Amino acid sequence: MDSVTTTAPRRAADLIPGWVAAVRAGGGSAGEPQIREEGERLVRRWDEPHRRYHDLAHLAAVLAALDLLALPLLGPPPATSLMAAWFHDAVYLGQPGADEEASAVLAEEVLPRLGVPIAVVAEVARLVRLTTTHDPAPDDRAGALLVDADLAVLAGGPEDYARYAAAIRQEYANVPDPMFRAGRAAVLEALLGKPFLYRTSEGQARWESAARANLRAEIAALSAG
């Protein structure tokens, strides 16, 4: 099992070149300074102080996971998946569903300014919205890659997973323990109830078993109180 959760770079300088390349690959026609400027604005969003898990390290881990998943299959990840990764938690206020929608709207506002074709913008926004349910259609390769990369954290080693679970709890620090435990357990049980957590063959081979073990262990800990 390959972990992509602990070595993610946090500095904008490590991430911006990939952003520029993704926008260019997606058809963006704006000058590089403008593309970089929008990327730096996104980095500042991901670096907001209230974030504990949905931060720059998570963004970088998702981008790394996309590369890990896509290259053995059909080559580099689609530009749409890469751009959607940049936007998928760009708005994060701890409001599931509303955050993804606001992030998709942000993509619809930013990408046209960079000359990205409207059809590509629409696809990026669709992919961002897909991270609400993590339920792509069977033939949706770009969606499967993105949601698998987003859920790669579930397959981390014991220390990585413990840090992830603790960071999620910190992001919901205002929620009383009994309510949080019940809600979190319901989310994890819903994930376990799916035939597969991961939709790509590569994701299933790398992460399915470890992720299910982690989810079962966390549910047991939540139940124990």
Backbone torsions as a table, in degrees:
resi	resn	phi	psi	omega
1	MET	NA	127.0	-178.6
2	ASP	-97.9	123.5	178.7
3	SER	-92.0	139.9	176.0
4	VAL	-124.1	24.3	-169.7
5	THR	-107.1	-7.6	-170.9
6	THR	-117.5	-10.7	-174.9
7	THR	-114.3	18.6	-175.6
8	ALA	-70.4	131.3	176.4
9	PRO	-69.6	148.9	-179.0
10	ARG	-110.3	-10.2	-174.5
11	ARG	-89.3	142.9	178.4
12	ALA	-56.9	-36.1	-177.6
13	ALA	-60.3	-26.3	179.6
14	ASP	-80.6	-20.5	-170.7
15	LEU	-107.8	-33.7	-171.9
16	ILE	-59.4	-41.7	179.2
17	PRO	-57.1	-37.7	177.3
18	GLY	-66.5	-36.8	175.9
19	TRP	-61.9	-47.3	180.0
20	VAL	-59.9	-44.5	-179.2
21	ALA	-63.3	-39.6	-179.6
22	ALA	-65.9	-43.6	179.7
23	VAL	-64.0	-42.5	177.9
24	ARG	-61.9	-45.5	-179.6
25	ALA	-64.2	-27.9	177.6
26	GLY	-84.0	4.6	176.3
27	GLY	98.4	6.0	-179.6
28	GLY	-61.6	128.9	-174.8
29	SER	-107.9	-1.0	179.8
30	ALA	-68.7	163.1	177.3
31	GLY	-68.4	155.2	-177.4
32	GLU	-59.3	-40.2	178.1
33	PRO	-57.2	-40.0	179.7
34	GLN	-68.4	-40.7	178.5
35	ILE	-63.0	-44.1	179.1
36	ARG	-62.3	-41.0	-179.1
37	GLU	-61.0	-43.2	178.1
38	GLU	-66.7	-36.9	176.1
39	GLY	-62.9	-39.7	178.2
40	GLU	-66.3	-34.9	174.8
41	ARG	-63.7	-41.0	177.8
42	LEU	-63.9	-42.2	178.6
43	VAL	-57.9	-41.6	179.6
44	ARG	-63.5	-35.4	175.4
45	ARG	-62.6	-48.0	-179.0
46	TRP	-65.3	-18.9	-177.6
47	ASP	-99.7	15.5	179.5
48	GLU	-61.5	143.8	-171.0
49	PRO	-67.5	-21.4	-177.9
50	HIS	-79.0	-10.4	-178.1
51	ARG	-79.7	137.9	175.9
52	ARG	-119.7	-35.6	174.8
53	TYR	-113.6	-44.7	-176.7
54	HIS	-80.3	65.2	-172.0
55	ASP	-125.7	-167.9	-178.4
56	LEU	-59.9	-36.0	178.7
57	ALA	-63.6	-37.5	177.4
58	HIS	-67.1	-44.4	177.5
59	LEU	-56.4	-49.0	-178.3
60	ALA	-64.0	-37.0	178.7
61	ALA	-65.9	-39.4	178.0
62	VAL	-64.9	-42.8	178.2
63	LEU	-62.5	-41.2	178.0
64	ALA	-65.2	-39.5	179.2
65	ALA	-65.7	-36.6	176.3
66	LEU	-58.8	-45.0	177.7
67	ASP	-62.7	-43.3	-177.9
68	LEU	-61.6	-38.9	-178.2
69	LEU	-78.0	-42.2	-168.8
70	ALA	-78.6	-40.4	-171.1
71	LEU	-60.1	-41.2	178.9
72	PRO	-71.9	-13.8	-174.4
73	LEU	-96.0	-77.0	-173.5
74	LEU	-132.2	30.0	178.6
75	GLY	92.4	-164.7	-175.5
76	PRO	-57.5	152.3	178.9
77	PRO	-64.1	149.7	178.1
78	PRO	-59.6	146.7	177.6
79	ALA	-58.2	-33.5	179.9
80	THR	-64.5	-39.9	178.0
81	SER	-66.1	-40.1	180.0
82	LEU	-65.1	-46.6	179.4
83	MET	-65.1	-38.3	177.8
84	ALA	-63.6	-35.2	176.5
85	ALA	-60.4	-40.9	179.3
86	TRP	-63.6	-30.9	-176.1
87	PHE	-97.8	-15.0	-161.7
88	HIS	-64.4	-29.1	173.1
89	ASP	-125.8	27.4	-178.3
90	ALA	-62.7	-31.3	170.0
91	VAL	-106.1	119.2	-179.7
92	TYR	-140.4	109.7	177.5
93	LEU	-123.2	12.2	-178.3
94	GLY	73.5	30.5	-179.3
95	GLN	-121.9	87.0	-176.9
96	PRO	-53.8	137.7	-177.3
97	GLY	88.8	-57.0	178.2
98	ALA	-66.7	-38.4	179.1
99	ASP	-64.0	-45.0	-179.8
100	GLU	-64.3	-39.9	178.6
101	GLU	-64.4	-44.6	178.8
102	ALA	-64.1	-35.4	178.1
103	SER	-67.5	-39.6	177.1
104	ALA	-64.4	-42.0	178.1
105	VAL	-62.7	-38.6	177.0
106	LEU	-60.4	-43.1	177.0
107	ALA	-60.3	-40.3	179.5
108	GLU	-66.8	-23.1	177.6
109	GLU	-87.0	-40.4	-171.9
110	VAL	-80.7	-47.0	-170.0
111	LEU	-64.4	-38.2	176.3
112	PRO	-60.6	-32.1	177.7
113	ARG	-63.6	-21.3	-178.9
114	LEU	-97.6	8.6	177.4
115	GLY	79.1	13.4	177.5
116	VAL	-71.1	132.0	-178.5
117	PRO	-57.3	147.1	-174.5
118	ILE	-58.7	-39.5	179.9
119	ALA	-63.6	-36.8	178.8
120	VAL	-70.5	-40.7	176.6
121	VAL	-57.8	-45.0	-179.5
122	ALA	-62.3	-39.0	179.2
123	GLU	-67.7	-41.4	177.2
124	VAL	-60.7	-45.8	179.6
125	ALA	-62.7	-38.8	177.3
126	ARG	-60.6	-44.1	-179.4
127	LEU	-64.7	-40.2	177.4
128	VAL	-60.4	-45.9	179.5
129	ARG	-63.3	-29.1	179.8
130	LEU	-64.2	-24.9	-179.8
131	THR	-73.0	-2.8	171.4
132	THR	-71.1	-42.0	-175.4
133	THR	-105.7	-22.0	-173.9
134	HIS	53.4	43.4	-174.9
135	ASP	-134.2	72.2	-179.8
136	PRO	-74.1	157.5	173.9
137	ALA	-67.1	157.2	-176.7
138	PRO	-57.5	-30.2	-177.6
139	ASP	-99.0	14.2	-176.0
140	ASP	-96.2	82.5	-176.9
141	ARG	-63.5	-46.3	-178.5
142	ALA	-60.6	-41.3	178.4
143	GLY	-67.6	-41.7	180.0
144	ALA	-62.5	-41.7	178.6
145	LEU	-61.7	-45.5	-177.0
146	LEU	-65.4	-47.9	-175.9
147	VAL	-69.9	-34.7	175.8
148	ASP	-63.8	-42.8	178.6
149	ALA	-63.2	-38.3	179.7
150	ASP	-65.7	-32.2	-177.5
151	LEU	-96.4	3.8	-179.1
152	ALA	-58.1	-29.9	-179.3
153	VAL	-58.1	-27.3	-177.5
154	LEU	-65.2	-18.5	-177.4
155	ALA	-100.6	12.9	-178.7
156	GLY	-63.9	161.4	173.8
157	GLY	-64.0	171.7	-174.8
158	PRO	-53.7	-44.6	-178.4
159	GLU	-69.4	-43.4	178.9
160	ASP	-61.7	-44.6	-177.7
161	TYR	-67.0	-38.5	178.6
162	ALA	-62.7	-40.3	177.7
163	ARG	-65.2	-41.0	177.6
164	TYR	-60.7	-49.5	-178.3
165	ALA	-62.6	-40.3	178.9
166	ALA	-65.2	-38.4	179.7
167	ALA	-67.2	-39.0	176.1
168	ILE	-61.2	-42.9	179.0
169	ARG	-61.7	-38.8	179.9
170	GLN	-65.1	-34.6	179.3
171	GLU	-69.7	-18.6	176.3
172	TYR	-116.0	38.4	-175.8
173	ALA	-62.2	-23.0	-178.8
174	ASN	-81.1	-6.7	-178.9
175	VAL	-91.5	127.4	179.3
176	PRO	-58.7	149.4	-175.3
177	ASP	-53.6	-49.6	-178.2
178	PRO	-59.4	-41.0	-179.9
179	MET	-67.4	-41.9	179.6
180	PHE	-64.2	-45.7	-177.9
181	ARG	-60.5	-42.9	-179.6
182	ALA	-65.3	-45.4	-179.0
183	GLY	-67.0	-43.2	179.7
184	ARG	-64.5	-43.1	179.1
185	ALA	-61.6	-39.1	179.7
186	ALA	-63.5	-41.4	178.2
187	VAL	-62.2	-46.2	-177.3
188	LEU	-67.5	-38.9	178.5
189	GLU	-65.2	-36.1	176.8
190	ALA	-64.6	-38.9	176.4
191	LEU	-64.1	-45.4	-180.0
192	LEU	-63.1	-27.8	-178.7
193	GLY	-73.7	-10.6	179.1
194	LYS	-76.8	147.1	176.8
195	PRO	-56.2	-39.9	176.7
196	PHE	-139.9	138.0	172.1
197	LEU	-73.9	-34.7	-175.4
198	TYR	-111.4	142.9	-172.6
199	ARG	-102.8	-14.5	174.6
200	THR	-94.8	151.3	177.8
201	SER	-63.0	-34.5	179.5
202	GLU	-66.9	-42.9	178.2
203	GLY	-63.6	-42.0	178.8
204	GLN	-62.4	-43.6	-178.6
205	ALA	-66.6	-38.8	-176.1
206	ARG	-80.0	-39.4	-161.0
207	TRP	-126.6	-18.2	-170.3
208	GLU	-56.5	-51.2	-174.7
209	SER	-63.5	-47.6	-178.3
210	ALA	-64.9	-40.0	-178.8
211	ALA	-64.3	-43.1	-179.9
212	ARG	-64.2	-38.7	177.4
213	ALA	-63.8	-41.8	178.5
214	ASN	-63.6	-42.8	-179.4
215	LEU	-64.1	-43.9	178.9
216	ARG	-62.2	-39.8	180.0
217	ALA	-66.3	-41.1	179.8
218	GLU	-67.7	-39.3	178.0
219	ILE	-61.7	-41.2	177.7
220	ALA	-63.0	-41.0	179.3
221	ALA	-66.9	-39.3	178.4
222	LEU	-64.5	-39.7	-179.9
223	SER	-67.5	-34.2	180.0
224	ALA	-72.1	-19.2	177.2
225	GLY	74.4	NA	NA
